[in-house]
């Protein structure tokens, strides 16, 4: 498994794949993950792309323009990693939920769109639409939580996310929070409630 990662076992069969924002690492969302899913297994992953020394999940040309071939390649590789990790650590591959923040939410969305079979659902915290040409996916009622910040400077670029997920057949719950790009206690509260509803 050629991804830097950190595993923290839990008592339930749910696994949260934690996907950090730009400059984070495999540990960035561990506390958040334990807060929102006390019994879950947590698997934090570090992105394999570096931007001025800061880990990311895929290359970008500007703040809102992304290297599309690299994005799609890493989205597929991340889905492959889920299967490998499930076999290596004895996880329930049918109960892996992607929980991504910012850049991590964007790679989660791309992986969900191209490899929906790898996921039991996704929590997208402050996502934007990273794909120039999103595929015609069939998400078959896959549950997805989308939490955006009304003061987030990237919010205008998030507008296509939920309509795309709805067209693809996902079961979407969306909230626009009184927040910027940062995570807030309300993010944790809404995520915890949503995950509890999956049990």
Order of alpha helices (4+ residues) and beta strands (2+ residues): beta-beta-alpha-beta-beta-beta-beta-beta-alpha-beta-alpha-beta-beta-alpha-beta-alpha
